[in-house]
Amino acid sequence: DTVTHLPLVGLTAPAVGELLAHELDGLDARPADGQQRASDELVSHIAEVTGGNPLFVLELARQLQPLENPSVAALPRELPAGMRAVIGSRLHLVPDDMRELLEVAAVVGQQFDPLVVSQVSGVDHDALDEFLTAARYARIVEVVPGSPLRHQFTHAVVRTTVYDDIARIR
């Protein structure tokens, strides 16, 4: 038996807009003027932050549903519990002794150079390779397309979760 790996890509910004419209306005609840409550700015922001992941889009939409005028500014600072739980289950796939490398990468940014992470944390090349392998397996990080020497967090919300947890842990 063979297993075929199908890479899943996130929804495009227009598809995120449609999903938000469905969640925020409902099929029969569009305002009389035909305008959606989700502005282009909000759609763009949610598409970027979630990487187009439909589960994450829906979680954020549910936080915005009760609001008359949902906006980027109205989004809560804390991620919804459902998103944190999904991300947390992935983070637990990375061994505890590699957690510091993940934190250093989160401080560096959404995209990072693994050699910078290695230098800052003082780990050798073998430990760095082991970390990257575990983090890629857990789908926390991935190689930046077209730039094989750089990595990035799979979603901005994953990086945000790791980054925000640094202060909570210490």
Phi, psi and chi 1 to 4 in degrees:
 res  aa     phi    psi   chi1   chi2   chi3   chi4
   1 ASP       -  139.4  -69.9  -20.7      -      -
   2 THR  -118.1  153.2   61.3      -      -      -
   3 VAL  -114.7  131.8  174.8      -      -      -
   4 THR  -103.6  126.7  -57.2      -      -      -
   5 HIS   -91.4  120.1 -179.8  -92.8      -      -
   6 LEU  -105.9  112.2  -62.0  174.5      -      -
   7 PRO   -69.6  128.5   20.0  -24.3      -      -
   8 LEU   -95.9  136.7  -61.6  176.5      -      -
   9 VAL  -111.0  154.9  -64.5      -      -      -
  10 GLY   -71.9  166.1      -      -      -      -
  11 LEU   -65.7  148.7  -61.1  174.0      -      -
  12 THR   -72.0  164.6   62.3      -      -      -
  13 ALA   -57.4  -43.9      -      -      -      -
  14 PRO   -61.2  -36.8  -25.2   34.3      -      -
  15 ALA   -69.0  -37.0      -      -      -      -
  16 VAL   -61.1  -42.0  167.0      -      -      -
  17 GLY   -59.8  -41.6      -      -      -      -
  18 GLU   -65.5  -42.0  -72.9 -178.6   37.6      -
  19 LEU   -64.9  -42.2 -172.7   53.8      -      -
  20 LEU   -63.5  -42.7  -77.6  172.8      -      -
  21 ALA   -59.4  -43.3      -      -      -      -
  22 HIS   -62.7  -43.4 -176.2  -42.4      -      -
  23 GLU   -74.0  -40.8  -75.5  -61.6  -54.1      -
  24 LEU   -83.7  -38.3  -64.7  177.3      -      -
  25 ASP  -103.0  -20.3  -59.1  -37.6      -      -
  26 GLY    70.6  163.6      -      -      -      -
  27 LEU   -68.1  -34.5  -66.7  176.1      -      -
  28 ASP  -112.3    9.8  -59.7  -41.3      -      -
  29 ALA  -111.7   24.0      -      -      -      -
  30 ARG   -68.3  140.7  -70.4 -157.6 -174.9  -94.2
  31 PRO   -59.2  156.4  -19.9   29.1      -      -
  32 ALA   -58.7  -32.5      -      -      -      -
  33 ASP   -79.0   -3.1   62.1    5.5      -      -
  34 GLY    82.2   -2.9      -      -      -      -
  35 GLN   -77.2  140.6  -65.5  -66.5  -44.0      -
  36 GLN   -84.3  152.6  -66.5  179.9 -176.9      -
  37 ARG   -76.1  -19.8  -69.1 -167.5  -59.6  153.2
  38 ALA   -88.0  112.1      -      -      -      -
  39 SER   -70.9  163.6   67.1      -      -      -
  40 ASP   -59.0  -38.1  -70.2  -16.3      -      -
  41 GLU   -62.5  -43.6  177.0 -169.8   21.3      -
  42 LEU   -65.7  -45.0 -179.9   61.2      -      -
  43 VAL   -60.0  -47.5  169.0      -      -      -
  44 SER   -60.8  -44.3  177.6      -      -      -
  45 HIS   -63.2  -47.5  177.1   76.2      -      -
  46 ILE   -66.6  -38.7  -71.0  178.5      -      -
  47 ALA   -61.0  -42.1      -      -      -      -
  48 GLU   -68.9  -48.0  179.3 -177.8  -28.0      -
  49 VAL   -65.5  -37.9  165.5      -      -      -
  50 THR   -91.6  -10.9   63.4      -      -      -
  51 GLY    66.3   18.0      -      -      -      -
  52 GLY    79.1    8.0      -      -      -      -
  53 ASN   -66.4  116.5 -179.3  -46.7      -      -
  54 PRO   -58.4  -36.9  -22.5   31.7      -      -
  55 LEU   -62.1  -44.5  173.6   63.6      -      -
  56 PHE   -68.1  -38.6  -64.6  163.8      -      -
  57 VAL   -60.0  -46.3  171.8      -      -      -
  58 LEU   -64.6  -39.6  -71.3  171.7      -      -
  59 GLU   -61.0  -43.8  -73.1  -69.5  -28.9      -
  60 LEU   -68.9  -38.7  -69.8  177.2      -      -
  61 ALA   -60.9  -39.5      -      -      -      -
  62 ARG   -64.3  -30.1  -71.5 -178.8 -176.3  120.7
  63 GLN   -73.0  -25.8  -64.1 -127.2  -41.9      -
  64 LEU   -92.6  -16.3  -65.3  170.1      -      -
  65 GLN   -51.1  -45.3  -85.7  178.6  -29.0      -
  66 PRO   -70.9  -11.4    4.1   -1.0      -      -
  67 LEU   -82.8  141.2  -56.0  176.8      -      -
  68 GLU   -68.6  -43.6 -177.5   70.3   29.4      -
  69 ASN  -127.2   82.1  -65.8  -52.1      -      -
  70 PRO   -63.9  140.9   16.9  -22.6      -      -
  71 SER  -150.5  170.2   65.8      -      -      -
  72 VAL   -59.8  -42.1  172.9      -      -      -
  73 ALA   -64.1  -26.2      -      -      -      -
  74 ALA   -81.1  -12.8      -      -      -      -
  75 LEU   -65.4  134.9  -75.8  169.1      -      -
  76 PRO   -67.7  150.0   20.5  -26.8      -      -
  77 ARG   -64.7  -40.3  170.8   75.6  176.9  108.6
  78 GLU   -80.5  140.1  -76.4  -71.9  -44.4      -
  79 LEU   -70.7  149.3  -66.6  174.5      -      -
  80 PRO   -59.5  150.4  -22.0   31.2      -      -
  81 ALA   -56.3  -38.9      -      -      -      -
  82 GLY   -62.2  -40.8      -      -      -      -
  83 MET   -67.5  -43.6  -73.4  175.3   72.2      -
  84 ARG   -61.8  -38.1  -70.8 -168.8   69.6   77.6
  85 ALA   -65.7  -44.1      -      -      -      -
  86 VAL   -63.2  -47.1  169.0      -      -      -
  87 ILE   -66.1  -41.3  -65.8  166.2      -      -
  88 GLY   -60.1  -38.5      -      -      -      -
  89 SER   -65.2  -33.4   68.4      -      -      -
  90 ARG   -71.3  -42.2  -78.9 -164.3 -159.3  163.4
  91 LEU   -62.4  -30.9  -66.2  175.5      -      -
  92 HIS   -69.9  -12.7  -73.5  -63.5      -      -
  93 LEU   -76.7  -16.5  -64.5  174.0      -      -
  94 VAL   -89.9  124.9  174.3      -      -      -
  95 PRO   -55.3  145.1  -24.1   33.0      -      -
  96 ASP   -54.5  -36.6  -70.7  -19.0      -      -
  97 ASP   -70.5   -9.1   60.1  -24.4      -      -
  98 MET  -104.6   -0.4  -63.7 -179.0 -173.8      -
  99 ARG   -60.3  -38.1 -178.5   68.5 -176.3 -158.3
 100 GLU   -61.8  -37.2 -178.0 -177.5  -17.8      -
 101 LEU   -64.6  -37.8  -63.5  172.9      -      -
 102 LEU   -65.3  -40.2 -159.9   55.8      -      -
 103 GLU   -65.6  -42.4  -67.7  169.8   -5.3      -
 104 VAL   -61.7  -43.7  169.6      -      -      -
 105 ALA   -60.4  -40.1      -      -      -      -
 106 ALA   -64.8  -36.4      -      -      -      -
 107 VAL   -68.7  -37.9  170.6      -      -      -
 108 VAL   -62.0  -43.1  171.0      -      -      -
 109 GLY   145.6 -177.4      -      -      -      -
 110 GLN   -58.8  -43.7  177.7   62.9   26.1      -
 111 GLN  -107.2  144.9  -68.9 -170.5    1.2      -
 112 PHE  -148.8  154.7   59.1   91.5      -      -
 113 ASP   -93.6  118.2 -178.9  -23.9      -      -
 114 PRO   -56.4  -30.3  -26.1   35.4      -      -
 115 LEU   -66.5  -33.7  -66.7  177.8      -      -
 116 VAL   -65.2  -43.9  170.4      -      -      -
 117 VAL   -60.1  -42.6  172.5      -      -      -
 118 SER   -62.9  -45.9  172.7      -      -      -
 119 GLN   -65.4  -43.4  -70.2  171.8  -14.6      -
 120 VAL   -65.0  -41.2  168.6      -      -      -
 121 SER   -90.2  -10.2   41.4      -      -      -
 122 GLY    74.1   24.6      -      -      -      -
 123 VAL   -94.6  155.9  -60.0      -      -      -
 124 ASP   -83.6  175.2   62.7   23.3      -      -
 125 HIS   -61.4  -39.4 -171.8   44.3      -      -
 126 ASP   -64.4  -44.1  -69.6  -21.7      -      -
 127 ALA   -64.5  -37.7      -      -      -      -
 128 LEU   -64.0  -45.4  177.9   65.3      -      -
 129 ASP   -60.9  -41.2  -77.4  -15.6      -      -
 130 GLU   -63.1  -43.2 -168.8  177.0  -32.3      -
 131 PHE   -61.3  -50.0  157.1   69.3      -      -
 132 LEU   -61.6  -39.3  -68.8  172.0      -      -
 133 THR   -62.8  -46.9  -61.4      -      -      -
 134 ALA   -64.5  -42.6      -      -      -      -
 135 ALA   -68.6  -36.4      -      -      -      -
 136 ARG   -69.4  -41.2  -76.2 -168.8  -54.0 -101.7
 137 TYR   -59.5  -40.4  175.0   78.3      -      -
 138 ALA   -78.0   -2.4      -      -      -      -
 139 ARG    58.8   39.9  -59.9 -162.8 -166.2  -69.8
 140 ILE   -93.9  -39.1  -65.6  169.0      -      -
 141 VAL  -128.1  163.3  -57.6      -      -      -
 142 GLU  -149.5  160.6   61.0 -168.0    4.6      -
 143 VAL   -70.7  138.5  173.7      -      -      -
 144 VAL   -69.2  123.6  173.4      -      -      -
 145 PRO   -55.6  130.2  -23.2   32.4      -      -
 146 GLY    81.7   -1.1      -      -      -      -
 147 SER  -141.0   77.0 -175.3      -      -      -
 148 PRO   -62.0  -14.1   21.3  -29.1      -      -
 149 LEU   -93.0   -1.4  -61.4  178.9      -      -
 150 ARG  -117.0  151.2  -68.3 -170.8   56.9   79.4
 151 HIS  -123.0  164.4  -78.8   66.8      -      -
 152 GLN  -146.3  155.8   64.8 -173.0    2.5      -
 153 PHE   -70.0  144.9  -74.4   88.2      -      -
 154 THR   -64.9  -29.4   52.4      -      -      -
 155 HIS  -144.3  147.9  -61.8  -74.3      -      -
 156 ALA   -59.1  -33.3      -      -      -      -
 157 VAL   -68.5  -27.2  -67.8      -      -      -
 158 VAL   -67.6  -48.2  172.6      -      -      -
 159 ARG   -60.4  -44.8  179.8 -163.8  164.4  -96.5
 160 THR   -59.1  -42.2  -60.6      -      -      -
 161 THR   -62.9  -47.0  -60.3      -      -      -
 162 VAL   -61.8  -46.4  172.1      -      -      -
 163 TYR   -62.5  -47.1 -173.5   84.6      -      -
 164 ASP   -65.3  -31.3  -72.7  -10.2      -      -
 165 ASP   -72.5  -18.7  -76.9  -10.0      -      -
 166 ILE   -58.1  -49.8  -66.1  170.4      -      -
 167 ALA   -68.2  -35.0      -      -      -      -
 168 ARG   -67.3  -37.4  -75.8 -168.9 -167.8  117.0
 169 ILE   -73.4  -36.2  -67.4  170.1      -      -
 170 ARG   -92.3      -  -58.2 -165.2  174.6  179.9
